[in-house]
Amino acid sequence: MVNNRIRAREVRLIDETGKQLGVLALEKALQITRERDLDLIQVTEKVEPPVCKIMDYGKYLYQLKKKERSAKHHKGGELKGIRLTFGISEHDLETRTKQAEKFLKTGNRVRIEMKLRGRQKALQGFAREKIRKFLEILEKTIPIKIERELKRQPRGLTMIISKK
């Protein structure tokens, strides 16, 4: 609702600087906005009297679109995956911890998985040790909470962690 489309008799007016001007008659509010060469925009509908702001309508639309876009791009709470291999080197393990740390800092949960093939399945103790080492390195930088314990699955081992 903008300018003459506002149907309320009285409005709570906020000027372009954000200062409240109080409850005014609609005609008086429209007069003030014309003097300032701006628009009267109704921001709320459910309150009585409705809140109206004095500002440029194009700028207001731009801010709404910008807010909508940033809400769409904001992520968090997703489940991200980190895959470790049976023969992963020390340096690669540190690289994976940095990646997991980045995921956890943005609010995501992380699934750590280690695929085991063939004879590797017989050496699960070694695989569990690699995952334990990964968690130790990760806990040095960021406190973690284990959401799902290390679990054996047909193709390997998985666990889910999140930030404390």
DSSP file (Angstrom, degrees, kcal/mol; ACC not computed):
  #  RESIDUE AA STRUCTURE BP1 BP2  ACC     N-H-->O    O-->H-N    N-H-->O    O-->H-N    TCO  KAPPA ALPHA  PHI   PSI    X-CA   Y-CA   Z-CA
    1    1 A M              0   0    0      0, 0.0    41,-2.5     0, 0.0     2,-0.4   0.000 360.0 360.0 360.0 126.5    0.0    0.0    0.0
    2    2 A V  B >   -A   41   0A   0     39,-0.2     3,-2.5    37,-0.0    39,-0.2  -0.977 360.0 -45.2-133.0 143.6    1.4    3.3   -1.1
    3    3 A N  G >  S+     0   0    0     37,-2.9     3,-1.4    -2,-0.4    27,-0.1  -0.080 128.2  12.8  42.7-112.8    0.3    6.9   -0.8
    4    4 A N  G 3  S+     0   0    0      1,-0.3    -1,-0.3    26,-0.1    26,-0.0   0.530 117.6  71.5 -74.7  -5.5   -3.4    7.3   -1.8
    5    5 A R  G <  S+     0   0    0     -3,-2.5     2,-0.3     2,-0.0    -1,-0.3   0.586  70.9 104.8 -85.0  -9.5   -4.1    3.5   -1.7
    6    6 A I    <   -     0   0    0     -3,-1.4    35,-0.0    -4,-0.2    34,-0.0  -0.582  52.7-168.5 -73.2 129.6   -3.8    3.5    2.1
    7    7 A R        +     0   0    0     -2,-0.3    -1,-0.1    19,-0.0    19,-0.0   0.536  46.9 106.9-100.9  -9.3   -7.3    3.1    3.6
    8    8 A A        -     0   0    0      1,-0.1    18,-0.1    18,-0.0     3,-0.1  -0.349  62.0-142.1 -72.7 152.9   -6.8    3.8    7.3
    9    9 A R  S    S+     0   0    0      1,-0.2    17,-3.0    16,-0.1     2,-0.3   0.883  87.9  27.7 -78.9 -41.1   -8.0    7.1    8.8
   10   10 A E  E    S-B   25   0A   0     15,-0.3     2,-0.3    16,-0.1    15,-0.2  -0.908  70.4-169.3-121.6 150.3   -5.0    7.4   11.1
   11   11 A V  E     -B   24   0A   0     13,-2.9    13,-2.9    -2,-0.3     2,-0.7  -0.979  27.8-122.7-136.0 149.4   -1.5    6.1   10.7
   12   12 A R  E     -Bc  23  51A   0     38,-2.5    40,-3.0    -2,-0.3     2,-0.4  -0.849  41.9-147.3 -88.3 118.3    1.6    5.8   13.0
   13   13 A L  E     -Bc  22  52A   0      9,-2.8     8,-3.1    -2,-0.7     9,-0.9  -0.731  22.2-176.1-101.8 134.7    4.2    7.8   11.0
   14   14 A I  E     -Bc  20  53A   0     38,-2.1    40,-2.4    -2,-0.4     6,-0.2  -0.996  21.8-138.6-123.0 128.6    7.9    7.1   10.9
   15   15 A D    >   -     0   0    0      4,-2.7     3,-1.7    -2,-0.4    40,-0.0  -0.161  34.1 -88.7 -82.9-178.5   10.1    9.6    8.9
   16   16 A E  T 3  S+     0   0    0      1,-0.3    -1,-0.1     2,-0.1    40,-0.1   0.693 125.9  54.5 -65.7 -20.1   13.0    8.8    6.5
   17   17 A T  T 3  S-     0   0    0      2,-0.1    -1,-0.3     0, 0.0     3,-0.1   0.556 120.3-105.7 -88.8  -7.8   15.5    8.9    9.4
   18   18 A G  S <  S+     0   0    0     -3,-1.7     2,-0.3     1,-0.3    -2,-0.1   0.474  74.2 140.1  97.7   4.1   13.6    6.3   11.4
   19   19 A K        -     0   0    0      1,-0.1    -4,-2.7     2,-0.0     2,-0.4  -0.647  53.9-121.8 -84.1 135.9   12.2    8.8   14.0
   20   20 A Q  E     -B   14   0A   0     -2,-0.3    -6,-0.2    -6,-0.2     3,-0.1  -0.614  22.7-173.6 -79.2 131.4    8.6    8.3   15.1
   21   21 A L  E     -     0   0A   0     -8,-3.1    -7,-0.2    -2,-0.4    -1,-0.1   0.463  42.5-123.4-100.5  -4.7    6.3   11.3   14.4
   22   22 A G  E     -B   13   0A   0     -9,-0.9    -9,-2.8     2,-0.1     2,-0.6  -0.421  48.1 -30.1  97.1-171.6    3.4    9.8   16.3
   23   23 A V  E     +B   12   0A   0    -11,-0.2     2,-0.3    -2,-0.1   -11,-0.2  -0.758  69.3 169.9 -88.5 122.4   -0.2    8.9   15.2
   24   24 A L  E     -B   11   0A   0    -13,-2.9   -13,-2.9    -2,-0.6     2,-0.1  -0.868  39.8 -93.5-128.8 160.7   -1.5   11.4   12.6
   25   25 A A  E  >  -B   10   0A   0     -2,-0.3     4,-2.2   -15,-0.2   -15,-0.3  -0.456  39.8-117.2 -68.5 149.1   -4.5   11.6   10.3
   26   26 A L  H  > S+     0   0    0    -17,-3.0     4,-2.7     1,-0.2     5,-0.2   0.883 114.1  53.7 -57.9 -41.6   -3.9   10.1    6.9
   27   27 A E  H  > S+     0   0    0    -18,-0.3     4,-2.1     1,-0.2    -1,-0.2   0.907 109.4  48.1 -61.1 -42.4   -4.3   13.5    5.1
   28   28 A K  H  > S+     0   0    0      2,-0.2     4,-2.2     1,-0.2    -1,-0.2   0.903 112.0  49.9 -65.0 -41.9   -1.7   15.1    7.4
   29   29 A A  H  X S+     0   0    0     -4,-2.2     4,-2.1     1,-0.2    -2,-0.2   0.910 111.1  48.7 -63.6 -43.0    0.8   12.3    6.8
   30   30 A L  H  X S+     0   0    0     -4,-2.7     4,-2.1     1,-0.2    -1,-0.2   0.878 109.5  53.2 -64.2 -37.2    0.2   12.5    3.0
   31   31 A Q  H  X S+     0   0    0     -4,-2.1     4,-2.1    -5,-0.2    -2,-0.2   0.918 108.4  49.6 -63.5 -43.9    0.8   16.3    3.1
   32   32 A I  H  X S+     0   0    0     -4,-2.2     4,-1.7     1,-0.2    -2,-0.2   0.902 111.1  49.7 -62.2 -41.7    4.1   15.8    5.0
   33   33 A T  H  <>S+     0   0    0     -4,-2.1     5,-2.4     1,-0.2     4,-0.4   0.879 109.3  51.1 -68.3 -36.1    5.3   13.2    2.4
   34   34 A R  H ><5S+     0   0    0     -4,-2.1     3,-0.9     1,-0.2    -1,-0.2   0.898 107.9  53.2 -65.6 -39.0    4.4   15.5   -0.5
   35   35 A E  H 3<5S+     0   0    0     -4,-2.1    -1,-0.2     1,-0.3    -2,-0.2   0.875 112.5  44.0 -62.1 -36.9    6.4   18.4    1.1
   36   36 A R  T 3<5S-     0   0    0     -4,-1.7    -1,-0.3    -5,-0.2    -2,-0.2   0.449 110.7-124.4 -88.2   0.0    9.4   16.1    1.4
   37   37 A D  T < 5S+     0   0    0     -3,-0.9    -3,-0.2    -4,-0.4     2,-0.2   0.889  73.2 110.3  57.6  44.8    8.9   14.8   -2.2
   38   38 A L      < -     0   0    0     -5,-2.4     2,-0.3    -6,-0.1    -1,-0.2  -0.641  67.1 -96.6-130.4-171.6    8.8   11.1   -1.0
   39   39 A D  E     - D   0  55A   0     16,-1.7    16,-2.3    -2,-0.2     2,-0.6  -0.816  19.7-129.6-113.8 153.6    6.2    8.4   -0.7
   40   40 A L  E     - D   0  54A   0     -2,-0.3   -37,-2.9    14,-0.2     2,-0.5  -0.915  31.0-170.4-100.5 118.0    4.1    7.2    2.2
   41   41 A I  E     -AD   2  53A   0     12,-2.9    12,-3.1    -2,-0.6     2,-0.6  -0.937  20.4-136.6-118.0 127.7    4.4    3.4    2.5
   42   42 A Q  E     + D   0  52A   0    -41,-2.5    10,-0.3    -2,-0.5     3,-0.1  -0.718  23.4 178.1 -82.2 118.8    2.3    1.2    4.7
   43   43 A V        +     0   0    0      8,-2.7     2,-0.3    -2,-0.6    -1,-0.2   0.807  63.7  33.8 -93.7 -32.4    4.7   -1.3    6.4
   44   44 A T        -     0   0    0      7,-1.3    -1,-0.1     1,-0.1     7,-0.1  -0.911  49.6-180.0-124.3 153.2    2.3   -3.2    8.6
   45   45 A E  S    S+     0   0    0     -2,-0.3    -1,-0.1     5,-0.1    -2,-0.0   0.676  74.4  62.5-116.7 -31.0   -1.3   -4.2    8.2
   46   46 A K  S    S+     0   0    0      3,-0.1     2,-0.2     2,-0.0    -2,-0.0   0.652  88.0  78.9 -80.8 -16.2   -2.4   -6.1   11.3
   47   47 A V  S    S-     0   0    0      4,-0.1    -3,-0.1     2,-0.0     4,-0.0  -0.601  84.0-105.6 -94.3 156.1   -1.9   -3.3   13.9
   48   48 A E  S    S+     0   0    0      1,-0.2   -37,-0.1    -2,-0.2    -2,-0.0  -0.983 108.8  25.2-120.8 120.3   -4.3   -0.5   14.5
   49   49 A P  S    S-     0   0    0      0, 0.0    -1,-0.2     0, 0.0   -38,-0.2   0.646 105.0-122.6 -74.6 153.2   -3.4    2.2   13.5
   50   50 A P        -     0   0    0      0, 0.0   -38,-2.5     0, 0.0     2,-0.5  -0.265  21.9-114.5 -64.2 149.4   -1.1    0.8   10.7
   51   51 A V  E     -c   12   0A   0    -40,-0.2    -8,-2.7    -7,-0.1    -7,-1.3  -0.728  35.6-173.0 -87.3 129.1    2.6    1.8   10.7
   52   52 A C  E     -cD  13  42A   0    -40,-3.0   -38,-2.1    -2,-0.5     2,-0.4  -0.944   8.5-152.9-124.4 146.1    3.6    3.9    7.7
   53   53 A K  E     -cD  14  41A   0    -12,-3.1   -12,-2.9    -2,-0.4     2,-0.7  -0.907  13.7-134.1-118.5 144.1    7.0    5.1    6.6
   54   54 A I  E     + D   0  40A   0    -40,-2.4     2,-0.3    -2,-0.4   -14,-0.2  -0.874  57.5 111.9 -94.8 113.9    8.1    8.1    4.7
   55   55 A M  E    S- D   0  39A   0    -16,-2.3   -16,-1.7    -2,-0.7     2,-0.4  -0.976  73.4 -68.8-167.3 173.0   10.6    7.0    2.0
   56   56 A D     >  -     0   0    0     -2,-0.3     4,-2.0   -18,-0.2     5,-0.1  -0.603  38.3-144.0 -74.3 128.3   11.2    6.5   -1.7
   57   57 A Y  H  > S+     0   0    0     -2,-0.4     4,-2.4     1,-0.2     5,-0.2   0.867  98.7  53.3 -64.4 -38.6    9.1    3.7   -3.0
   58   58 A G  H  > S+     0   0    0      1,-0.2     4,-2.1     2,-0.2    -1,-0.2   0.903 109.6  48.8 -61.9 -41.6   11.7    2.4   -5.4
   59   59 A K  H  > S+     0   0    0      2,-0.2     4,-2.3     1,-0.2    -1,-0.2   0.884 109.7  52.7 -65.3 -39.0   14.3    2.3   -2.6
   60   60 A Y  H  X S+     0   0    0     -4,-2.0     4,-2.1     2,-0.2    -2,-0.2   0.917 109.8  47.6 -63.2 -45.3   11.8    0.4   -0.5
   61   61 A L  H  X S+     0   0    0     -4,-2.4     4,-2.4     1,-0.2    -1,-0.2   0.893 110.6  52.6 -62.5 -40.1   11.2   -2.2   -3.2
   62   62 A Y  H  X S+     0   0    0     -4,-2.1     4,-2.4     1,-0.2    -2,-0.2   0.922 109.0  49.3 -61.9 -44.7   14.9   -2.6   -3.7
   63   63 A Q  H  X S+     0   0    0     -4,-2.3     4,-2.4     1,-0.2    -1,-0.2   0.890 110.3  51.2 -63.0 -40.0   15.4   -3.3    0.0
   64   64 A L  H  X S+     0   0    0     -4,-2.1     4,-2.2     2,-0.2    -1,-0.2   0.929 112.0  46.1 -62.6 -45.0   12.6   -5.9    0.0
   65   65 A K  H  X S+     0   0    0     -4,-2.4     4,-2.5     1,-0.2    -2,-0.2   0.892 112.3  51.2 -64.2 -39.4   14.2   -7.7   -2.9
   66   66 A K  H  X S+     0   0    0     -4,-2.4     4,-2.3     2,-0.2    -1,-0.2   0.909 110.5  48.4 -64.2 -43.0   17.6   -7.6   -1.4
   67   67 A K  H  X S+     0   0    0     -4,-2.4     4,-1.9     2,-0.2    -1,-0.2   0.891 111.8  50.1 -63.7 -40.6   16.3   -9.0    1.9
   68   68 A E  H  X S+     0   0    0     -4,-2.2     4,-1.6     2,-0.2    -2,-0.2   0.908 110.9  49.3 -64.2 -43.3   14.5  -11.8    0.0
   69   69 A R  H  X S+     0   0    0     -4,-2.5     4,-1.8     1,-0.2    -2,-0.2   0.910 110.7  48.8 -63.9 -43.5   17.7  -12.6   -1.9
   70   70 A S  H  X S+     0   0    0     -4,-2.3     4,-1.3     1,-0.2    -1,-0.2   0.850 109.6  52.9 -68.2 -32.3   19.9  -12.8    1.2
   71   71 A A  H  < S+     0   0    0     -4,-1.9    -1,-0.2     1,-0.2    -2,-0.2   0.849 108.9  50.6 -67.8 -33.4   17.3  -15.0    2.9
   72   72 A K  H  < S+     0   0    0     -4,-1.6    -2,-0.2     1,-0.2    -1,-0.2   0.871 112.7  44.9 -71.6 -37.0   17.4  -17.4    0.0
   73   73 A H  H  < S+     0   0    0     -4,-1.8     2,-0.4    -5,-0.1    -1,-0.2   0.672  87.3 103.9 -83.3 -17.2   21.2  -17.6   -0.1
   74   74 A H     <  -     0   0    0     -4,-1.3     2,-0.3    -5,-0.2    -4,-0.0  -0.503  53.0-176.4 -70.3 124.2   21.6  -18.0    3.7
   75   75 A K        +     0   0    0     -2,-0.4     2,-0.2    31,-0.0    33,-0.1  -0.806  17.3 133.0-119.8 162.2   22.4  -21.6    4.4
   76   76 A G        +     0   0    0     -2,-0.3    32,-0.2    31,-0.1    31,-0.2  -0.709  53.6  47.3 164.0 146.9   22.9  -23.6    7.6
   77   77 A G  S    S+     0   0    0     30,-0.8    31,-0.2     1,-0.3    30,-0.1   0.528  75.2 134.4  85.0   4.1   21.7  -26.8    9.1
   78   78 A E        -     0   0    0      1,-0.0    31,-3.0    31,-0.0     2,-0.7  -0.354  60.8-113.3 -79.7 167.0   22.4  -28.8    6.0
   79   79 A L  E     -e  109   0B   0     29,-0.2     2,-0.3    -3,-0.1    31,-0.2  -0.915  35.8-172.2-104.3 114.6   24.2  -32.2    6.1
   80   80 A K  E     -e  110   0B   0     29,-3.1    31,-3.6    -2,-0.7     2,-0.4  -0.726  13.6-133.3-104.2 155.2   27.6  -32.0    4.4
   81   81 A G  E     -e  111   0B   0     -2,-0.3     2,-0.5    29,-0.2    31,-0.2  -0.903  16.2-172.2-116.8 138.4   29.8  -34.9    3.7
   82   82 A I  E     -e  112   0B   0     29,-3.0    31,-2.6    -2,-0.4     2,-0.6  -0.995  15.4-157.1-122.1 123.3   33.6  -35.5    4.2
   83   83 A R  E     -e  113   0B   0     -2,-0.5     2,-0.3    29,-0.2    31,-0.2  -0.893   7.6-169.6-107.7 123.0   34.9  -38.7    2.7
   84   84 A L  E     -e  114   0B   0     29,-3.1    31,-0.9    -2,-0.6     2,-0.3  -0.789  12.7-139.4-104.5 150.6   38.1  -40.3    4.1
   85   85 A T    >   -     0   0    0     -2,-0.3     3,-1.3    29,-0.2    31,-0.1  -0.718  22.9-112.6-108.1 164.3   39.9  -43.1    2.5
   86   86 A F  T 3  S+     0   0    0     29,-0.4    -1,-0.1     1,-0.3    44,-0.1   0.874 116.1  37.8 -61.7 -40.9   41.6  -46.1    4.2
   87   87 A G  T 3  S+     0   0    0     43,-0.0    -1,-0.3    -3,-0.0     2,-0.1  -0.091  82.5 156.7-104.8  35.3   45.1  -45.0    3.3
   88   88 A I    <   -     0   0    0     -3,-1.3     2,-0.1     1,-0.1    -4,-0.0  -0.346  37.7-126.8 -65.8 138.4   44.7  -41.3    3.8
   89   89 A S     >  -     0   0    0      1,-0.1     4,-2.0    -2,-0.1     5,-0.1  -0.339  20.8-107.4 -82.6 167.1   47.9  -39.4    4.5
   90   90 A E  H  > S+     0   0    0      1,-0.2     4,-1.8     2,-0.2     5,-0.1   0.909 118.9  48.2 -58.4 -47.0   48.6  -37.1    7.5
   91   91 A H  H  > S+     0   0    0      1,-0.2     4,-2.0     2,-0.2    -1,-0.2   0.903 110.7  49.9 -65.6 -42.0   48.5  -33.9    5.3
   92   92 A D  H  > S+     0   0    0      1,-0.2     4,-2.3     2,-0.2    -1,-0.2   0.862 107.4  55.7 -64.6 -34.7   45.3  -34.9    3.5
   93   93 A L  H  X S+     0   0    0     -4,-2.0     4,-1.8     1,-0.2    -1,-0.2   0.907 107.8  48.4 -62.6 -42.1   43.7  -35.6    6.9
   94   94 A E  H  X S+     0   0    0     -4,-1.8     4,-1.9     2,-0.2    -2,-0.2   0.881 109.6  52.8 -65.4 -38.3   44.5  -32.0    8.0
   95   95 A T  H  X S+     0   0    0     -4,-2.0     4,-1.8     1,-0.2    -2,-0.2   0.913 109.1  49.1 -62.7 -43.3   43.1  -30.7    4.7
   96   96 A R  H  X S+     0   0    0     -4,-2.3     4,-2.5     1,-0.2    -1,-0.2   0.857 107.9  54.5 -65.3 -35.0   39.8  -32.6    5.3
   97   97 A T  H  X S+     0   0    0     -4,-1.8     4,-2.6     2,-0.2    -1,-0.2   0.887 106.3  51.8 -67.1 -36.6   39.6  -31.2    8.9
   98   98 A K  H  X S+     0   0    0     -4,-1.9     4,-2.0     2,-0.2    -1,-0.2   0.905 110.9  48.0 -63.7 -40.1   39.9  -27.6    7.6
   99   99 A Q  H  X S+     0   0    0     -4,-1.8     4,-2.0     2,-0.2    -2,-0.2   0.924 112.6  47.9 -65.7 -44.1   37.0  -28.4    5.2
  100  100 A A  H  X S+     0   0    0     -4,-2.5     4,-2.6     1,-0.2    -2,-0.2   0.885 109.5  54.0 -63.3 -39.2   34.9  -29.9    8.0
  101  101 A E  H  X S+     0   0    0     -4,-2.6     4,-2.3     1,-0.2    -1,-0.2   0.898 107.2  51.0 -61.7 -41.5   35.7  -26.9   10.2
  102  102 A K  H  X S+     0   0    0     -4,-2.0     4,-1.2     2,-0.2    -1,-0.2   0.913 111.3  48.0 -62.6 -43.3   34.5  -24.5    7.5
  103  103 A F  H  <>S+     0   0    0     -4,-2.0     5,-2.1     1,-0.2     3,-0.4   0.918 112.4  48.5 -62.6 -44.3   31.2  -26.5    7.2
  104  104 A L  H ><5S+     0   0    0     -4,-2.6     3,-1.5     1,-0.2    59,-0.2   0.869 106.4  56.6 -66.8 -37.2   30.7  -26.6   11.0
  105  105 A K  H 3<5S+     0   0    0     -4,-2.3    -1,-0.2     1,-0.3    -2,-0.2   0.803 103.2  54.7 -66.3 -28.3   31.3  -22.8   11.3
  106  106 A T  T 3<5S-     0   0    0     -4,-1.2    -1,-0.3    -3,-0.4    -2,-0.2   0.425 125.5-102.7 -84.9   3.1   28.5  -22.1    8.9
  107  107 A G  T < 5S+     0   0    0     -3,-1.5   -30,-0.8     1,-0.3    -3,-0.2   0.568  76.4 136.1  93.5   9.1   26.2  -24.1   11.0
  108  108 A N      < -     0   0    0     -5,-2.1    55,-0.3   -32,-0.2    -1,-0.3  -0.505  52.5-124.1 -87.2 158.1   26.1  -27.3    9.0
  109  109 A R  E     -e   79   0B   0    -31,-3.0   -29,-3.1    -2,-0.2     2,-0.5  -0.708  25.9-139.7 -93.2 154.9   26.3  -30.9   10.3
  110  110 A V  E     -eF  80 161B   0     51,-2.8    51,-2.8    -2,-0.3     2,-0.6  -0.966   7.4-154.8-124.5 128.9   29.0  -33.1    8.9
  111  111 A R  E     -eF  81 160B   0    -31,-3.6   -29,-3.0    -2,-0.5     2,-0.6  -0.897  13.0-158.4 -98.1 121.1   28.8  -36.7    7.9
  112  112 A I  E     +eF  82 159B   0     47,-3.1    47,-1.8    -2,-0.6     2,-0.4  -0.880  17.1 179.0 -99.3 124.8   32.2  -38.4    8.0
  113  113 A E  E     -eF  83 158B   0    -31,-2.6   -29,-3.1    -2,-0.6     2,-0.5  -0.976  19.6-167.9-130.7 143.5   32.4  -41.5    6.0
  114  114 A M  E     -eF  84 157B   0     43,-2.8    43,-2.4    -2,-0.4     2,-0.3  -0.963  17.2-146.6-128.3 114.1   35.1  -44.0    5.2
  115  115 A K  E     - F   0 156B   0    -31,-0.9     2,-0.4    -2,-0.5   -29,-0.4  -0.613  12.6-160.3 -79.3 134.9   34.5  -46.4    2.4
  116  116 A L        -     0   0    0     39,-2.6     2,-0.4    -2,-0.3     8,-0.0  -0.968   7.8-170.5-118.9 132.9   36.1  -49.9    2.9
  117  117 A R    >   -     0   0    0     -2,-0.4     3,-2.5    39,-0.0     4,-0.2  -0.946  47.7 -38.7-125.6 144.1   36.7  -52.2    0.0
  118  118 A G  G >  S+     0   0    0     -2,-0.4     3,-1.2     1,-0.3     4,-0.3  -0.184 130.3   6.7  53.8-120.9   37.7  -55.8   -0.1
  119  119 A R  G >> S+     0   0    0      1,-0.3     3,-1.2     2,-0.2     4,-0.5   0.655 116.7  77.4 -71.3 -15.6   40.4  -56.7    2.5
  120  120 A Q  G X4 S+     0   0    0     -3,-2.5     3,-1.1     1,-0.3    -1,-0.3   0.821  83.3  66.8 -61.6 -29.6   40.0  -53.3    4.1
  121  121 A K  G X4 S+     0   0    0     -3,-1.2     3,-0.5     1,-0.3    -1,-0.3   0.781  95.6  55.6 -62.9 -26.7   36.8  -54.5    5.7
  122  122 A A  G <4 S+     0   0    0     -3,-1.2     3,-0.3    -4,-0.3    -1,-0.3   0.702 102.4  58.4 -77.3 -19.8   38.8  -57.0    7.8
  123  123 A L  G <X  +     0   0    0     -3,-1.1     4,-1.5    -4,-0.5     3,-0.5  -0.335  61.0 139.1-105.9  50.6   41.0  -54.1    9.2
  124  124 A Q  H <>  +     0   0    0     -3,-0.5     4,-2.8    -2,-0.2     5,-0.2   0.809  65.9  63.7 -65.4 -30.1   38.2  -52.0   10.7
  125  125 A G  H  > S+     0   0    0     -3,-0.3     4,-1.9     1,-0.2    -1,-0.2   0.911 103.6  47.9 -59.0 -43.2   40.3  -51.2   13.8
  126  126 A F  H  > S+     0   0    0     -3,-0.5     4,-1.8     2,-0.2    -1,-0.2   0.898 112.1  49.7 -64.1 -41.7   42.8  -49.4   11.6
  127  127 A A  H  X S+     0   0    0     -4,-1.5     4,-1.9     1,-0.2    -2,-0.2   0.904 109.7  50.6 -64.8 -42.5   39.9  -47.5    9.9
  128  128 A R  H  X S+     0   0    0     -4,-2.8     4,-2.4     1,-0.2    -1,-0.2   0.872 107.8  54.3 -62.7 -37.1   38.4  -46.5   13.3
  129  129 A E  H  X S+     0   0    0     -4,-1.9     4,-2.3    -5,-0.2    -1,-0.2   0.897 106.2  51.6 -63.7 -41.3   41.8  -45.2   14.4
  130  130 A K  H  X S+     0   0    0     -4,-1.8     4,-2.1     2,-0.2    -2,-0.2   0.913 111.6  46.6 -61.5 -43.7   42.0  -43.0   11.3
  131  131 A I  H  X S+     0   0    0     -4,-1.9     4,-2.3     2,-0.2    -2,-0.2   0.893 111.2  51.9 -67.2 -39.3   38.6  -41.5   12.0
  132  132 A R  H  X S+     0   0    0     -4,-2.4     4,-2.1     1,-0.2    -2,-0.2   0.904 109.9  49.6 -61.9 -41.5   39.5  -41.0   15.7
  133  133 A K  H  X S+     0   0    0     -4,-2.3     4,-2.3     2,-0.2    -2,-0.2   0.898 108.8  52.7 -64.0 -41.1   42.7  -39.2   14.6
  134  134 A F  H  X S+     0   0    0     -4,-2.1     4,-2.1     1,-0.2    -2,-0.2   0.919 110.2  48.1 -58.5 -45.9   40.6  -37.0   12.3
  135  135 A L  H  X S+     0   0    0     -4,-2.3     4,-2.4     2,-0.2    -2,-0.2   0.866 108.9  53.8 -65.9 -36.6   38.3  -36.1   15.2
  136  136 A E  H  X S+     0   0    0     -4,-2.1     4,-0.9     2,-0.2    -2,-0.2   0.933 110.3  46.1 -62.0 -46.5   41.3  -35.3   17.5
  137  137 A I  H >X S+     0   0    0     -4,-2.3     4,-0.6     1,-0.2     3,-0.5   0.902 114.0  49.5 -62.7 -41.0   42.7  -32.8   14.9
  138  138 A L  H >X S+     0   0    0     -4,-2.1     4,-2.2     1,-0.2     3,-1.0   0.874 105.3  56.5 -67.4 -38.4   39.3  -31.3   14.4
  139  139 A E  H 3< S+     0   0    0     -4,-2.4    -1,-0.2     1,-0.2    -2,-0.2   0.706  94.9  67.6 -69.8 -18.9   38.6  -30.8   18.2
  140  140 A K  H << S+     0   0    0     -4,-0.9    -1,-0.2    -3,-0.5    -2,-0.2   0.837 113.9  28.8 -66.3 -31.6   41.8  -28.8   18.5
  141  141 A T  H << S+     0   0    0     -3,-1.0    -2,-0.2    -4,-0.6    -1,-0.1   0.802 131.2  17.5 -99.8 -34.2   40.3  -26.0   16.4
  142  142 A I  S  < S-     0   0    0     -4,-2.2    -1,-0.3    21,-0.0     2,-0.3  -0.998  75.8-115.3-145.0 134.5   36.5  -26.3   17.1
  143  143 A P        -     0   0    0      0, 0.0    21,-1.9     0, 0.0     2,-0.3  -0.533  40.1-165.0 -71.7 132.1   34.4  -28.0   19.8
  144  144 A I  E     -G  163   0B   0     -2,-0.3     2,-0.4    19,-0.2    19,-0.2  -0.823  17.3-150.3-120.6 157.5   32.3  -30.7   18.3
  145  145 A K  E     -G  162   0B   0     17,-3.4    17,-2.5    -2,-0.3     2,-0.7  -0.991  20.6-131.1-124.0 131.7   29.3  -32.8   19.4
  146  146 A I  E     +G  161   0B   0     -2,-0.4    15,-0.2    15,-0.2     3,-0.2  -0.745  25.1 178.0 -85.7 114.6   28.8  -36.4   18.0
  147  147 A E  E    S+     0   0B   0     13,-1.9     2,-0.4    -2,-0.7    14,-0.2   0.853  75.3  20.4 -84.7 -38.2   25.2  -36.6   16.8
  148  148 A R  E    S-G  160   0B   0     12,-2.1    12,-1.5     3,-0.0    -1,-0.3  -0.977  87.2-124.5-134.9 122.8   25.5  -40.2   15.6
  149  149 A E  E     -     0   0B   0     -2,-0.4     2,-0.2    -3,-0.2     9,-0.1  -0.019  48.7 -70.7 -57.6 164.4   28.2  -42.6   16.8
  150  150 A L  E     -     0   0B   0      9,-0.1     2,-0.4     7,-0.1     9,-0.2  -0.430  62.9-168.6 -60.3 123.0   30.6  -44.3   14.5
  151  151 A K  E     -G  158   0B   0      7,-3.2     7,-2.2    -2,-0.2     2,-0.4  -0.948  20.4-128.1-125.9 135.9   28.4  -46.9   12.7
  152  152 A R  E     +G  157   0B   0     -2,-0.4     5,-0.2     5,-0.2    -2,-0.0  -0.683  31.5 178.6 -82.4 131.3   29.3  -49.8   10.5
  153  153 A Q  E >   -G  156   0B   0      3,-3.7     3,-1.5    -2,-0.4     0, 0.0  -0.834  45.3 -94.2-125.8 166.6   27.5  -49.9    7.2
  154  154 A P  T 3  S+     0   0    0      0, 0.0     3,-0.1     0, 0.0    -2,-0.0   0.832 124.5  35.2 -52.0 -35.9   27.7  -52.3    4.3
  155  155 A R  T 3  S-     0   0    0      1,-0.1   -39,-2.6   -40,-0.0     2,-0.3   0.426 128.9 -63.5-101.5   2.2   30.2  -50.2    2.4
  156  156 A G  E <  S-FG 115 153B   0     -3,-1.5    -3,-3.7   -41,-0.3     2,-0.4  -0.992  70.9 -38.4 157.9-147.8   32.2  -48.8    5.4
  157  157 A L  E     +FG 114 152B   0    -43,-2.4   -43,-2.8    -2,-0.3     2,-0.3  -0.933  45.9 178.4-120.9 140.9   32.0  -46.6    8.5
  158  158 A T  E     +FG 113 151B   0     -7,-2.2    -7,-3.2    -2,-0.4     2,-0.3  -0.973   6.1 171.4-138.3 156.0   30.0  -43.4    9.0
  159  159 A M  E     -F  112   0B   0    -47,-1.8   -47,-3.1    -2,-0.3     2,-0.4  -0.971  22.1-136.3-155.6 156.2   29.3  -40.9   11.7
  160  160 A I  E     +FG 111 148B   0    -12,-1.5   -12,-2.1    -2,-0.3   -13,-1.9  -0.968  23.3 178.4-121.1 132.0   27.6  -37.5   12.0
  161  161 A I  E     -FG 110 146B   0    -51,-2.8   -51,-2.8    -2,-0.4     2,-0.3  -0.869   4.8-175.5-125.9 161.0   29.0  -34.5   14.0
  162  162 A S  E     - G   0 145B   0    -17,-2.5   -17,-3.4    -2,-0.3     2,-0.2  -0.921  37.3 -82.8-145.2 172.7   28.0  -30.9   14.6
  163  163 A K  E       G   0 144B   0    -55,-0.3   -19,-0.2    -2,-0.3   -62,-0.0  -0.568 360.0 360.0 -78.9 139.5   29.3  -27.9   16.4
  164  164 A K              0   0    0    -21,-1.9   -20,-0.1    -2,-0.2    -1,-0.1   0.495 360.0 360.0 -69.2 360.0   28.8  -27.6   20.2
